[in-house]
């Protein structure tokens, strides 16, 4: 896409999917007793054994992957990845496969950023799905007739590169966010490890439902990196648009996607549907509701009362993931009562110990008796039960499943 002018002299160099992870779950009947493993596990065992004996530490499969007109060899490594015992990879993606009979998805696929930038997220998914259907699916055993393979988006990273803006470490206070934590971070200077240079911000917990970074991408992109080539093709000129390019990036996981609704309908996790129509909506939610950069010109005003920074407002309203930037739909997050029983128990204990500290006998039996008497004689057991049932009904109504 060409350069897109934002307010305050900022320039959008591109919006793109920077990372995509998919869960792959072909239908299988349960494996019983000493029934042998299916052909997929047997084939991967043979490749992995060859990789362990090979000095290069990989074994080339008979399943090449084609990107447009170029063929990439797919190799098996002598070790697994994450919790998967088998690791397959090529230049375009990384694939982990579980053993036959293990619960959960049979595997996961991570599409690499350079591949996604080259073909786009939707085409990338379709190509990987076609490769998996042609090479791996025929080896899956005990496949029920008439049932299709399930694919789900486990994680998607949405990013935008912007020139003509600048940040300092103190600007972390200008952000309003739903994240539980935020911080600015620094990296050692390349030429002198005694000096450090501010490079960006982090919001939320990595591995959580949503995690964000706003960072100086020019510090990470090498001189010949494919990212710089994308900037050049978009028309970026450092002398005109500024030496620094800042990336705004969100890591969005399935846990968040399950809670998001568009016009009252839950977002799909099926990749074809999500990638073809809802990337802009995810971006708008992240930029307009979850993380917002404020103006910061009114020093005596609380951040949430200050106007949104104009270039951030413009960027958050755009959807340029499939072509020219367009306005898109607004999402709402429907979050039911927390199912984290341990967290709720800890909250209850905190309240009960505070109550006990107000009495002459702060023991647990005395506090429990006080609580029981209040519910029975003041609140009413029927009120307690009806309130609990109403919250249960609300949780079920809000559940996307």
C-alpha positions in Angstrom: 0.0 0.0 0.0 1.2 3.6 -0.6 2.0 6.1 2.1 -1.0 7.2 4.1 -1.0 10.7 5.6 -2.1 11.0 9.2 -2.7 14.1 11.4 0.2 15.9 13.1 2.6 15.1 10.2 2.6 11.4 10.8 2.8 9.0 7.9 1.5 5.4 7.8 4.0 3.1 6.0 1.8 0.0 6.2 -0.6 -2.1 8.2 0.0 -5.9 8.2 -0.3 -9.2 10.0 3.1 -9.7 11.5 2.4 -13.1 13.1 -0.2 -15.8 12.8 -0.5 -19.1 14.7 -3.1 -21.7 13.8 -4.3 -24.8 15.6 -4.8 -27.9 13.3 -7.2 -30.6 14.5 -8.2 -33.3 12.0 -11.1 -35.6 13.1 -10.0 -38.9 14.6 -11.6 -41.8 16.4 -10.1 -42.4 19.8 -7.1 -44.7 19.9 -7.6 -47.7 22.3 -5.2 -50.0 24.1 -2.2 -51.2 22.1 -3.5 -50.0 18.8 -0.6 -48.9 16.7 0.1 -45.2 16.0 -1.1 -43.8 12.7 1.0 -43.2 9.6 1.7 -39.6 10.4 3.4 -40.4 13.7 5.3 -43.3 12.1 6.5 -41.1 9.2 7.6 -38.3 11.5 9.4 -40.8 13.8 11.4 -42.0 10.8 12.3 -38.5 9.7 13.2 -37.5 13.3 15.5 -40.5 13.7 17.3 -39.6 10.4 17.7 -36.0 11.6 19.2 -37.2 14.9 21.8 -39.2 12.9 22.6 -36.5 10.4 25.5 -34.1 11.1 23.3 -31.2 9.7 20.6 -32.1 12.3 17.7 -32.1 10.0 16.0 -34.5 7.6 14.4 -33.3 4.3 10.9 -34.6 3.8 9.2 -35.6 0.5 6.7 -32.8 1.1 8.0 -29.5 -0.4 6.1 -26.3 0.1 5.5 -24.0 -2.9 5.3 -20.2 -2.6 4.1 -18.8 -5.9 6.7 -20.3 -8.3 9.4 -21.1 -5.7 9.7 -24.5 -3.9 10.9 -24.6 -0.4 12.2 -27.8 1.2 10.3 -28.9 4.4 12.6 -30.4 7.0 12.1 -32.3 10.3 14.3 -31.4 13.2 15.7 -34.0 15.7 13.8 -32.4 18.6 10.3 -31.1 19.2 8.9 -27.6 19.7 7.0 -26.4 22.7 5.0 -29.5 23.9 4.9 -31.1 20.5 7.5 -33.9 19.9 7.8 -33.2 16.2 9.0 -30.0 14.5 8.7 -29.4 10.8 9.7 -26.1 9.2 10.6 -24.3 6.0 11.4 -20.7 5.2 7.7 -19.7 5.4 6.4 -21.4 8.5 7.1 -23.6 11.6 4.8 -26.6 12.4 4.6 -28.6 15.6 2.8 -32.0 15.5 1.6 -34.0 18.5 1.5 -37.8 18.9 -1.4 -39.8 17.8 -4.0 -40.1 20.5 -2.9 -37.2 22.6 -5.7 -34.8 23.6 -6.1 -31.4 22.0 -5.2 -30.2 18.5 -3.0 -32.5 16.5 -0.6 -29.6 15.7 0.0 -25.9 15.4 1.4 -23.8 12.6 3.3 -20.4 13.0 3.5 -18.4 9.7 6.7 -16.3 9.6 6.4 -12.5 9.3 8.3 -12.3 6.0 6.0 -14.9 4.4 2.9 -13.1 5.7 4.2 -9.8 4.3 4.8 -11.4 1.0 1.5 -13.2 0.4 -0.9 -11.9 3.1 -2.5 -13.7 6.0 -5.5 -15.2 4.1 -3.5 -16.5 1.2 -0.8 -17.8 3.7 -3.5 -19.7 5.6 -5.0 -21.2 2.4 -1.6 -22.3 1.2 -0.6 -24.0 4.5 -4.0 -25.6 4.7 -3.7 -27.0 1.1 -0.2 -28.3 1.9 -1.4 -30.0 5.1 -4.4 -31.5 3.3 -2.2 -32.9 0.6 0.7 -34.2 2.7 -0.2 -34.8 6.3 -3.9 -35.4 6.4 -3.7 -38.6 4.3 -1.4 -40.1 7.0 -3.8 -39.4 9.8 -5.4 -42.6 11.0 -9.0 -43.5 12.1 -10.6 -40.5 10.3 -14.4 -40.5 10.5 -16.1 -40.2 7.1 -17.9 -36.9 6.4 -16.1 -34.8 9.1 -13.8 -32.0 8.1 -10.6 -30.8 9.7 -10.9 -28.0 12.2 -8.6 -24.9 12.0 -8.6 -22.1 14.5 -6.7 -18.9 15.0 -4.7 -19.2 18.2 -2.8 -16.0 17.9 -2.6 -13.1 15.5 -0.2 -10.1 15.6 -1.5 -6.9 14.0 1.1 -4.2 13.3 1.4 -0.7 11.8 4.6 1.2 11.0 4.5 5.0 11.4 7.0 7.7 10.6 7.0 11.3 11.6 6.2 10.7 15.3 8.5 10.5 18.4 8.3 9.2 21.9 10.2 9.6 25.2 10.1 7.3 28.2 7.9 9.7 30.1 5.2 9.4 27.4 4.1 6.1 29.0 1.9 8.3 31.2 0.0 9.5 28.1 -1.4 6.1 27.4 -4.7 4.9 28.9 -5.1 1.2 28.7 -7.0 -1.8 30.1 -3.7 -3.6 30.7 -2.8 -4.4 34.2 0.8 -3.2 33.7 2.8 -1.0 31.5 6.4 0.1 31.2 8.9 1.8 29.0 12.0 -0.2 28.2 15.5 0.4 27.0 18.1 -1.5 25.0 21.9 -1.3 25.2 23.5 1.0 22.6 25.1 -1.1 19.8 28.4 0.7 20.1 28.6 1.2 23.8 27.0 -1.2 26.3 27.4 1.3 29.1 24.9 3.6 27.5 21.2 2.7 26.9 18.7 4.1 24.5 14.9 4.3 25.1 13.3 2.0 22.5 9.6 1.7 23.4 6.7 0.6 25.6 5.1 -2.6 26.6 1.5 -3.0 27.8 0.0 -6.1 29.4 1.5 -9.5 30.0 3.1 -11.4 27.2 1.1 -14.6 26.7 -2.1 -13.0 28.0 -5.2 -12.4 25.9 -3.8 -9.3 24.4 -0.3 -7.8 24.7 1.0 -4.6 23.0 4.3 -3.0 22.1 5.0 0.5 20.7 8.7 0.5 19.8 11.3 2.0 17.5 11.3 -0.5 14.6 14.3 1.1 13.0 16.4 -0.2 15.9 15.5 -3.8 15.1 15.3 -3.7 11.3 18.7 -4.4 9.7 19.9 -2.4 6.8 18.8 -5.0 4.3 15.8 -6.3 6.2 12.7 -7.1 4.2 10.8 -4.6 6.4 12.9 -1.7 5.0 12.2 -2.9 1.5 8.5 -2.7 2.2 8.9 0.8 3.5 10.9 1.8 0.4 8.2 0.4 -1.9 5.6 2.3 0.0 7.5 5.6 -0.7 9.2 6.1 2.6 12.1 8.6 2.6 14.0 9.1 5.9 15.1 12.6 4.9 11.5 13.7 4.3 9.5 11.6 6.8 12.0 11.2 9.7 14.8 8.8 10.6 12.7 6.8 13.0 9.9 4.4 12.2 7.8 3.4 15.2 5.8 0.2 15.2 2.4 -0.2 17.0 1.9 -3.9 17.5 -0.8 -6.1 19.2 -0.5 -9.8 20.0 -4.1 -11.0 20.1 -4.9 -14.6 21.3 -7.9 -16.8 21.0 -8.9 -16.0 24.6 -9.7 -12.4 23.5 -11.3 -13.3 20.2 -13.8 -15.6 22.0 -14.9 -12.5 24.0 -15.4 -10.1 21.1 -18.7 -9.5 19.4 -19.5 -7.6 16.2 -23.1 -6.4 16.1 -24.1 -8.9 18.7 -22.5 -11.8 16.9 -19.3 -13.4 18.2 -16.2 -13.2 16.1 -15.3 -16.4 14.3 -12.1 -18.2 15.2 -12.2 -20.1 11.9 -9.3 -18.5 9.9 -11.1 -18.1 6.6 -13.8 -16.1 8.1 -11.7 -14.1 10.6 -8.9 -13.2 8.2 -11.2 -12.2 5.3 -13.5 -9.8 7.1 -12.5 -9.0 10.7 -8.9 -7.8 10.9 -9.9 -4.2 10.9 -12.4 -4.7 13.6 -9.7 -6.3 15.8 -7.4 -3.4 15.1 -10.1 -0.8 16.0 -10.8 -2.6 19.3 -7.1 -2.6 20.2 -6.4 1.0 19.2 -9.7 2.7 20.3 -10.7 0.7 23.4 -7.8 -1.3 24.8 -4.9 1.1 24.3 -5.2 4.8 23.6 -2.5 7.6 23.3 -3.7 10.9 24.8 -2.7 14.4 23.7 -0.8 15.2 26.9 -0.9 18.9 26.4 -3.1 19.5 29.5 -0.8 18.9 32.4 -3.4 19.4 35.0 -5.9 17.0 33.5 -6.1 13.3 34.1 -4.9 11.3 31.1 -8.3 9.7 30.4 -9.9 13.1 30.2 -7.5 14.4 27.6 -8.3 14.2 23.9 -6.9 11.3 21.9 -3.7 12.1 20.0 -4.8 13.0 16.5 -2.5 10.7 14.6 -3.4 7.8 16.9 -7.1 8.6 16.3 -6.6 8.5 12.6 -4.5 5.3 12.7 -7.0 3.5 15.0 -9.8 4.2 12.6 -8.1 2.7 9.5 -8.2 -0.9 8.1 -5.4 -1.3 5.6 -4.8 -5.0 6.1 -6.4 -6.1 2.9 -5.8 -3.0 0.7 -6.3 0.7 0.9 -7.3 1.8 4.5 -11.0 1.8 5.1 -13.2 2.5 8.1 -14.6 -0.6 9.8 -16.9 -2.1 12.3 -16.7 -1.5 16.1 -16.4 -4.5 18.4 -17.7 -4.9 21.9 -16.1 -7.2 24.5 -18.6 -9.3 26.4 -16.9 -10.6 29.5 -18.9 -12.7 31.9 -18.1 -13.1 35.6 -14.6 -14.4 36.2 -14.2 -18.2 36.3 -10.9 -17.8 38.1 -12.0 -19.5 41.3 -8.7 -19.0 43.1 -8.7 -15.3 42.4 -12.3 -15.0 43.7 -11.5 -17.0 46.8 -8.5 -14.7 47.6 -10.8 -11.7 47.2 -13.3 -13.3 49.6 -10.6 -14.1 52.1 -9.4 -10.5 52.0 -12.9 -9.2 52.7 -13.5 -11.8 55.5 -10.2 -11.0 57.3 -11.0 -7.3 57.1 -14.4 -8.2 58.7 -12.8 -10.3 61.3 -10.4 -7.5 62.3 -13.5 -5.4 63.3 -14.7 -8.0 65.8 -13.5 -9.0 69.3 -12.9 -12.6 68.2 -11.1 -12.6 64.8 -11.0 -16.4 64.6 -12.3 -18.3 61.5 -15.2 -20.1 63.4 -16.4 -16.8 64.8 -16.2 -15.0 61.4 -17.9 -17.9 59.6 -20.7 -17.8 62.2 -21.1 -14.0 61.7 -21.3 -14.5 57.9 -23.8 -17.3 58.2 -26.0 -15.3 60.5 -26.0 -12.3 58.2 -27.0 -14.4 55.1 -29.6 -16.3 57.0 -31.2 -13.5 59.1 -30.5 -10.3 57.2 -29.9 -10.9 53.5 -32.0 -14.1 53.2 -30.9 -17.4 51.7 -33.3 -17.0 48.8 -31.8 -13.6 47.9 -28.3 -15.2 47.9 -29.4 -18.1 45.7 -31.4 -16.0 43.3 -28.5 -13.5 42.9 -26.1 -16.5 42.2 -28.5 -18.0 39.7 -28.8 -14.6 37.9 -25.0 -14.3 37.6 -24.8 -17.9 36.3 -27.4 -17.2 33.7 -25.5 -14.0 32.6 -22.3 -16.0 32.3 -23.9 -18.6 30.1 -25.6 -15.9 28.0 -22.3 -14.1 27.4 -20.3 -17.3 26.6 -19.5 -17.5 22.9 -19.6 -21.3 23.1 
